[in-house]
Amino acid sequence: MLIVYNPATGEEIGRVAKYTSAEVRAAVDRTCAAFPEWSSKLAQERSKILRRWHDAVKADKEAFAELLCRENGKCLTEARGEIDYGLGFIEWYAEEAKRVYGDTIPTHDRNANVLVTKEAIGPVAAITPWNFPFMMITRKVATALAAGCTMIIKPAEDTPLTAFKLLEYARMAGIEPGVLEVVVGDPKEIGLIFTGDPRIRKITFTGSTGVGKLLAAQCAATLKKMTLELGGNAPFIVFQDANLDEAVKGLVSAKLRNCGQVCISPNRIFVQHSILEDFIKRVKAAVAKIGVDQGLCEDFVVGPLVNQLGFDKVVRLVEDAKAAGAKVLMGGKPHAKGGLFYEPTVLTGLQDDSPLATEEIFGPVFAIYSFKDEEEVITRANQTEFGLVAYAFTSALGRSLRLSRQLEAGMVILNSGSVGTASIPFGGIKQSGYGREGSYYGIEEYVQVKYVLMAGAQF
Ligand code: ADP
């Protein structure tokens, strides 16, 4: 039995029976069996079904928000935001389903036409994390189903309830068994079943780089296509010519979202040395205004870390930094509330090779570094094996252009702390993974190109 706890209170909020291997295999069988019919439906039909799912969930948004808040620890305001974000993917791909266009290519043979079509790749398996238990699922499912794929999902063990609730609403909307399946149990075992089955043609995974690499290795045997959205180590660069009010606003909202447990959370904050003191003062003032609490309230508050493992990691990173001589300017310890709450923390005086700079923090910790000039900061920002997102604030156009070209990341965000919605291609480079989710690029991940030569015009 999987017992689900509210990370804010430690109380049990639900139980889900773990699937045995045989049950997981049976669900994979259903996913594969449903593919021929689902993929041969008209795009308009799939679109309508997705739209029904969207509308059914939207009508019960508050119930989903409350569950999300209790299961993950994020506050209601954020939970509602995640639901809007997640619903946006269903809406987007309900439309995009109708626009999977192919090509005709000028022929190389007088008697032939050359066509290129795009076909659903096949049954897909997804493995998702706990930090966005709603959006991570809708983003993957809506895209796959729109393209004509069927999908089986293993959500994170900390947050399976939202996944099963989404499944319930999917069934109400006419998404039948096999078209979408959700299973929980032993992650390693389920991962092996998914990756080992030659009928599953693609794996989409969001989670740690370590597990992503393991799954990629497991997929090698059957050469499955993969989308991997892995860890990040986002630089957030503030130049002296930046609009500081906007930079602070962007930084604080990006950093404290989901208590810092986001792969696009600013991990290394580089501030030009001439404005360092002023900037830190402003960040501290902005953070001090934000409460720390369980989130079943209307305010934006910083919630708990999701589990003991995540909490212990933040404690370790900050303690190591302190021991190495970092200056704690705010917070720096577990919150007086106890449990999994940690104080929003501002630190400076760190080395670029400290664990706080090289590891993904996944907590409410602002790690601030100073830099002298553009060339230096671009080099330092790129000194990481990750390449998911890079943020920068500057009012200089030329510099913006240079940053957009030189920062090594799948997403470069200039003068904003917000990455976007369903309409943009979300994803990384380097060891942050490959493949994109969202926008028209996202659906390309679920189709395969077929070239058709239609010869015979002479007879
Ligand atoms: P995090 O540290 O954020 O929890 P993980 O990569 O460990 O990141 O988890 C992301 C998802 O990967 C979760 O659903 C988890 O259950 C799953 N997972 C963890 N280990 C494995 C594994 N060996 N095989 C398949 N899935 C796994």
Residues whose N, C-alpha, C, O or C-beta is under 5 A from the ligand:
A	BS01	ADP	I127 T128 P129 K154 P155 A156 E157 P187 K188 G191 T206 G207 S208 V211
